[in-house]
């Protein structure tokens, strides 16, 4: 675990750990139970709940890991932890008024996902509304939605070329990223100070455009050359990324400023919004 933190919920601490390799947050189960259940003995509460879940025959408890976390006495003990998915499932099993908002949220999300399966256009509308609520400009949102389409076309092309989803997609994506941005996807996220957040949601408009150029060029070359092996696909990914990399260097030459920035796209939209508000006041 590369990073360990204490998060506060209603002034009660919840121990967390970030797994850099898996790109996943882990939470101390007993801390969460202590907050939501108000039990005077959350360790015992979790023990009883764990036994009940085991008897129900689910894999939930099996999927809980153990990490050494610092206790209130300053010492480190092995502690049951769960990732976000499994933590939410545990929360569903806690009969407490404090857990009800989480359960209601999960039910709402589930219903929304079913609606989106029936009518995919709903997902686009919700994405648009979410980005607007977060303060992104409409110009940036249009680019982001276009980037989603470009990525889908690339993923479809990779599938047609026999590239396996998961690890191989990630490797090819890194090849594109290294060729145009000079760093892997993970290095790019680290540079921007991101953990679980989506990298593309934290790109400026120019970064998004260049990333789209890299992926669209890769798709075009692949459709023309029809690579047969994974190594051939890697070569195509590098060349596609290189086109955008050359464009980035040209832009930086003309402007004298780096294209890749540690700032997030939403930061720029807030700056613009603030400037406009100040202008209206003067």
Steps between C-alpha positions, in 0.01 A plus 500: 500500500655823385282734701319481834262762629249574771165623371241657722127430492288678762826573685579131523809362332498244221836350414568463128777374275565563131632209293707656223531171311126424494399867493252434779409647838460267798304592813513362852176304532481531878543880479211532255284272714586707805377816327181357349387270779593712804591169663709530820699199375533517120753214500244266652228640271714416197575153639130421534417653160786311336372168639151574373626589154707182491193292586311665217760349268615817326857581393494841666708412808742298286563812293602702807876538531715570805747785528710622789349827619588724791272464800416761765788367713747592224576139410425327171261205487355293217165654414221381272469737203268514201509681169218734404286233334513256789473774762170615349375140516591485870317827560189345349512240780509757784152572648556859602337838421845635410539227236164579336627793285768269355242228432266748334786630285592144395140427408481823297824425316380147425172627357685758289730235356200286400344803330827566313512138378153541352573847356876583468418862415403548866862429599620779269248744646604408856868540413430845357308603812773364729776690324296821510444459876874458548564834334637392162438732206271384219793523256704260714202265541452483123865400460469243780196334344679493165801342672277221629390423144859506370608261777210265422598488133858414600381230741281351224797498263723330758231238558484434124878460495484237777636718782383373840310735727667584829876468514563524124270802461687665789840430343398647164343802672829558682691480171276770355532713813880469514528597134295818519524607867837353593361294789282199569139540608592436864791744489265756343247449782774530762622819336151647538468371856218259415415164654161352414389791283483456124800651320297629206262678738800696623650597166481849359329548166836497321614185677171332407531604136855364473401177672212465253738569212732226624219244538322594175828478307572159655155380392550630145844338460372173645205488260734560208777257597294238690772388745490128573709467815512681833849632421370643173217667690756649741691646208181654360415646844844659527473653154149630562612660824808645334283704262337675797838523672641694207195728509554558872865598444398741223238662723753538781748654258244754383365589846810454716284316754463130584182329381507243779398667823449382856181705515167335439248604237247595764756742648506690174121510475480642852759765415297599194175500700658714772636747247159539338333550838755765596448672167124515558556659840720780364 
